[in-house]
Amino acid sequence: MKNRSKLNSFYYGFPVFLVTTQDNEGNDNISAASSSISLGEKIIIGISKGSKTWHNFIAGSDAVINIPDHTLWENVEQIGRLTGGDTLTENQIKWGTEISHDKFTRAGLHTEASVDVAPPRVAECPIQAECRLVSTSDKGKFMLVELDIVNLWVENTLLGENDIVDSSKWKPLIFNFREYTTVGETLGFNVKYGN
Ligand SMILES: Cc1cc2nc3c(=O)[nH]c(=O)nc-3n(C[C@H](O)[C@H](O)[C@H](O)COP(=O)(O)O)c2cc1C
């Protein structure tokens, strides 16, 4: 039997990423996020209205989508409690978010320069996608940001044959109904596995 449920959020199991952007003064920002779709050359992400990341995208910032592995969950949680903005949104006040203009240091993370976009990559993340901003689309409390991948970086120890990520070597950080977890035993392989 199932109950009709009115959940406040529906984080049913998303890979976590860290999005870096830059404001018009050249200040870098890093933010924890989990709402994304990736298909072909594109990544679409969902960003809450009023956050520093939201302001940076509205101002036209490109981005890097940095994918942490499961070992970085505490750094991610720390980043998620900070905002690079100067004011707090209602939601950020509700969750005790703190203003910080030094989020990398506070979370024990480091930058490395990107090649084709201004925002830096997060050195500790084994997978990093430098992205060009294509469009933003207002969805009320959040917006959808359409990004085109222009450079993809993968730690070489994760690569198998044909420059494909060897999934047996990759333990992503998954946000499972707001619990941090990772993947378990292999259940099987898709027909396109390895391509
Ligand atoms: C694991 C995790 C996932 C999150 N996912 C998102 C998300 O998909 N979109 C979003 O706007 N905020 C998300 N947040 C919240 C932001 O990280 C948070 O509001 C942060 O303070 C925004 O920083 P900024 O104001 O510097 O951009 C997430 C936080 C955590 C810890």
PDBQT file of the ligand as one rigid body, heavy atoms in Angstrom, charges set to zero:
ROOT
HETATM    1  C1  LIG A 201      24.437  18.520  -1.812  1.00  0.00    +0.000 C 
HETATM    2  C2  LIG A 201      23.824  19.848  -2.127  1.00  0.00    +0.000 A 
HETATM    3  C3  LIG A 201      23.100  20.009  -3.282  1.00  0.00    +0.000 A 
HETATM    4  C4  LIG A 201      22.536  21.261  -3.627  1.00  0.00    +0.000 A 
HETATM    5  N1  LIG A 201      21.864  21.393  -4.800  1.00  0.00    +0.000 NA
HETATM    6  C5  LIG A 201      21.503  22.634  -5.227  1.00  0.00    +0.000 A 
HETATM    7  C6  LIG A 201      20.974  22.806  -6.542  1.00  0.00    +0.000 A 
HETATM    8  O1  LIG A 201      20.858  21.873  -7.343  1.00  0.00    +0.000 OA
HETATM    9  N2  LIG A 201      20.630  24.078  -6.908  1.00  0.00    +0.000 N 
HETATM   10  C7  LIG A 201      20.782  25.158  -6.062  1.00  0.00    +0.000 A 
HETATM   11  O2  LIG A 201      20.460  26.294  -6.460  1.00  0.00    +0.000 OA
HETATM   12  N3  LIG A 201      21.269  24.997  -4.811  1.00  0.00    +0.000 NA
HETATM   13  C8  LIG A 201      21.647  23.770  -4.375  1.00  0.00    +0.000 A 
HETATM   14  N4  LIG A 201      22.188  23.610  -3.127  1.00  0.00    +0.000 N 
HETATM   15  C9  LIG A 201      22.234  24.760  -2.208  1.00  0.00    +0.000 C 
HETATM   16  C10 LIG A 201      23.372  25.762  -2.499  1.00  0.00    +0.000 C 
HETATM   17  O3  LIG A 201      24.625  25.089  -2.461  1.00  0.00    +0.000 OA
HETATM   18  C11 LIG A 201      23.333  26.879  -1.421  1.00  0.00    +0.000 C 
HETATM   19  O4  LIG A 201      22.129  27.615  -1.537  1.00  0.00    +0.000 OA
HETATM   20  C12 LIG A 201      24.508  27.832  -1.493  1.00  0.00    +0.000 C 
HETATM   21  O5  LIG A 201      24.476  28.668  -0.344  1.00  0.00    +0.000 OA
HETATM   22  C13 LIG A 201      24.515  28.703  -2.745  1.00  0.00    +0.000 C 
HETATM   23  O6  LIG A 201      25.735  29.411  -2.775  1.00  0.00    +0.000 OA
HETATM   24  P1  LIG A 201      25.881  30.779  -3.579  1.00  0.00    +0.000 P 
HETATM   25  O7  LIG A 201      24.862  31.760  -3.019  1.00  0.00    +0.000 OA
HETATM   26  O8  LIG A 201      27.294  31.231  -3.300  1.00  0.00    +0.000 OA
HETATM   27  O9  LIG A 201      25.645  30.474  -5.019  1.00  0.00    +0.000 OA
HETATM   28  C14 LIG A 201      22.712  22.370  -2.753  1.00  0.00    +0.000 A 
HETATM   29  C15 LIG A 201      23.437  22.199  -1.562  1.00  0.00    +0.000 A 
HETATM   30  C16 LIG A 201      23.984  20.954  -1.253  1.00  0.00    +0.000 A 
HETATM   31  C17 LIG A 201      24.775  20.805   0.022  1.00  0.00    +0.000 C 
ENDROOT
TORSDOF 0
